[in-house]
Amino acid sequence: MDCAKPLQAAAIPAPADAASARQAPDGERRHLTVVFSDLVDSAEIASRLDPEDWRDIAAQYQGTAASAVTRFGGHVAKYLGNGLMVYFGWPEAHEDDAERAIRAGLLIVDEIAALNGRLPRAHQVKLSVRVGIHSGSVVMGKGGGAEADVFGDAPNIASRVQMAAGPIRS
């Protein structure tokens, strides 16, 4: 009888394929706040400008918006041409991530208004921005790229909110 035998010694070895199935999952459940920000009427603006000028303006917008979100601890997950997707709560979580996201969204609006004053007058461009924010439970996992993929409704709803939002013009 093996009553006093340590548990490790009494364990039955698992088949090799079962061991790989028990490895840590390729995902982590998180509460995430997602921010989408994009320029309004960017296709129309791009059609009026030289491609290099448009690239410079879009880069200034992205840099300005990224600076605003990183100031509040956000992580720029993806640059989307005329917009960006930001995570609050990944890779580092804070108990006030939703508030940080809202403050960052408001700062984006203020900073784009300031950016309008710095754009060359010759381009006759006035940028306006839409921001959408949503929080929810997600699973962060690795997809095909280096960045984490998000599985859950939060990014989809944030994107829909951003698309439904009226443009904020300064």
C-alpha positions as CSV (number, residue, x, y, z in Angstrom):
1,M,0.0,0.0,0.0
2,D,1.3,3.5,-0.9
3,C,-0.5,5.6,1.9
4,A,2.6,7.4,3.1
5,K,4.2,7.8,-0.3
6,P,4.7,11.5,-1.4
7,L,2.2,12.7,-4.1
8,Q,4.9,13.4,-6.6
9,A,6.1,9.8,-6.4
10,A,2.6,8.4,-6.7
11,A,1.7,10.4,-9.7
12,I,1.3,8.5,-13.0
13,P,3.3,10.1,-15.8
14,A,1.2,11.7,-18.5
15,P,1.6,11.0,-22.2
16,A,3.8,13.6,-24.0
17,D,0.9,15.1,-26.0
18,A,-1.1,15.6,-22.8
19,A,1.7,17.6,-21.3
20,S,1.8,20.0,-24.2
21,A,-2.0,20.4,-24.0
22,R,-1.7,21.5,-20.3
23,Q,0.8,24.2,-21.0
24,A,-0.2,27.8,-20.2
25,P,-2.8,29.1,-22.6
26,D,-1.8,31.6,-25.2
27,G,-4.0,34.3,-23.7
28,E,-4.7,36.3,-20.6
29,R,-8.1,37.6,-19.5
30,R,-8.0,41.3,-18.7
31,H,-10.3,44.3,-18.1
32,L,-9.3,46.6,-21.0
33,T,-10.3,50.1,-22.0
34,V,-9.9,50.6,-25.8
35,V,-9.7,54.0,-27.4
36,F,-10.1,54.6,-31.2
37,S,-9.2,58.0,-32.6
38,D,-9.3,59.1,-36.2
39,L,-9.3,62.1,-38.4
40,V,-12.6,63.2,-39.9
41,D,-12.8,63.4,-43.7
42,S,-9.2,62.3,-44.1
43,A,-9.8,60.9,-47.6
44,E,-11.1,64.3,-48.8
45,I,-8.1,66.1,-47.2
46,A,-5.7,63.6,-48.7
47,S,-7.2,64.2,-52.2
48,R,-6.4,67.9,-52.0
49,L,-2.8,67.6,-50.8
50,D,0.4,66.3,-52.3
51,P,1.0,62.8,-50.9
52,E,4.2,63.9,-49.0
53,D,2.3,66.8,-47.4
54,W,-0.5,64.5,-46.4
55,R,2.0,62.0,-44.9
56,D,3.6,64.8,-42.9
57,I,0.2,66.0,-41.6
58,A,-1.0,62.5,-40.7
59,A,2.3,61.8,-39.0
60,Q,1.9,64.9,-36.9
61,Y,-1.6,63.9,-35.9
62,Q,-0.5,60.4,-35.0
63,G,2.5,61.7,-33.0
64,T,0.3,64.2,-31.2
65,A,-2.4,61.7,-30.4
66,A,0.2,59.1,-29.3
67,S,1.8,61.6,-27.0
68,A,-1.5,62.4,-25.4
69,V,-2.3,58.7,-24.6
70,T,1.1,57.8,-23.4
71,R,1.0,60.8,-21.0
72,F,-1.9,58.9,-19.3
73,G,-0.3,55.5,-19.4
74,G,-2.0,54.2,-22.6
75,H,-0.3,51.8,-25.0
76,V,-0.6,52.5,-28.8
77,A,-1.6,49.1,-30.1
78,K,-1.9,50.0,-33.8
79,Y,-1.5,53.0,-36.1
80,L,-4.3,52.8,-38.6
81,G,-3.3,55.3,-41.3
82,N,-5.6,58.2,-40.2
83,G,-6.1,56.9,-36.7
84,L,-4.9,54.8,-33.9
85,M,-6.1,52.1,-31.5
86,V,-5.0,52.4,-27.9
87,Y,-5.1,50.1,-24.9
88,F,-5.5,51.2,-21.3
89,G,-5.0,48.2,-19.0
90,W,-2.4,46.4,-21.1
91,P,0.5,45.8,-20.8
92,E,0.2,47.5,-17.5
93,A,-3.1,47.8,-15.6
94,H,-4.2,50.6,-13.3
95,E,-7.4,50.7,-11.3
96,D,-8.3,54.0,-13.1
97,D,-7.7,53.0,-16.7
98,A,-11.1,54.1,-17.9
99,E,-10.6,57.5,-16.4
100,R,-7.1,57.7,-17.9
101,A,-8.6,56.8,-21.3
102,I,-11.2,59.6,-21.1
103,R,-8.6,62.1,-20.0
104,A,-6.4,61.0,-22.9
105,G,-9.3,61.3,-25.4
106,L,-10.0,64.9,-24.2
107,L,-6.4,65.7,-24.5
108,I,-6.3,64.4,-28.1
109,V,-9.1,66.8,-28.9
110,D,-7.3,69.7,-27.3
111,E,-3.9,68.8,-28.9
112,I,-5.4,68.5,-32.4
113,A,-6.9,72.0,-32.0
114,A,-3.4,73.2,-31.1
115,L,-2.0,71.3,-34.0
116,N,-4.3,73.1,-36.4
117,G,-2.7,76.4,-35.4
118,R,0.8,74.9,-36.3
119,L,-0.1,73.5,-39.7
120,P,1.1,75.5,-42.7
121,R,-1.6,77.9,-43.9
122,A,-0.8,77.1,-47.5
123,H,-2.4,73.7,-47.1
124,Q,-5.7,75.2,-46.0
125,V,-6.3,72.2,-43.7
126,K,-8.2,72.1,-40.5
127,L,-8.2,68.8,-38.8
128,S,-11.1,67.4,-36.7
129,V,-11.1,64.2,-34.8
130,R,-13.5,61.6,-33.5
131,V,-12.7,59.5,-30.4
132,G,-14.5,56.3,-29.2
133,I,-13.9,54.6,-25.9
134,H,-15.2,51.4,-24.4
135,S,-14.2,49.1,-21.5
136,G,-14.8,45.4,-21.1
137,S,-13.5,42.0,-20.4
138,V,-11.2,40.7,-23.1
139,V,-8.6,38.0,-23.7
140,M,-5.2,39.2,-24.8
141,G,-3.4,36.7,-26.9
142,K,-0.6,36.3,-29.4
143,G,-1.7,36.2,-33.0
144,G,0.6,36.2,-36.0
145,G,2.5,39.4,-35.1
146,A,4.5,40.7,-32.2
147,E,1.7,42.7,-30.7
148,A,-1.1,41.1,-28.6
149,D,-4.4,40.5,-30.3
150,V,-7.6,41.3,-28.4
151,F,-10.5,38.9,-28.3
152,G,-13.8,40.4,-26.9
153,D,-16.4,43.1,-27.6
154,A,-14.5,46.1,-26.2
155,P,-12.5,46.9,-29.4
156,N,-15.5,46.5,-31.6
157,I,-17.8,48.7,-29.5
158,A,-15.1,51.4,-29.1
159,S,-14.7,51.4,-32.9
160,R,-18.5,51.7,-33.4
161,V,-18.7,54.5,-30.8
162,Q,-15.9,56.3,-32.6
163,M,-17.6,55.9,-36.0
164,A,-20.9,57.2,-34.6
165,A,-19.4,60.1,-32.8
166,G,-19.8,63.5,-34.3
167,P,-16.6,65.2,-35.3
168,I,-15.0,67.5,-32.7
169,R,-14.0,70.6,-34.5
170,S,-11.9,73.4,-33.0
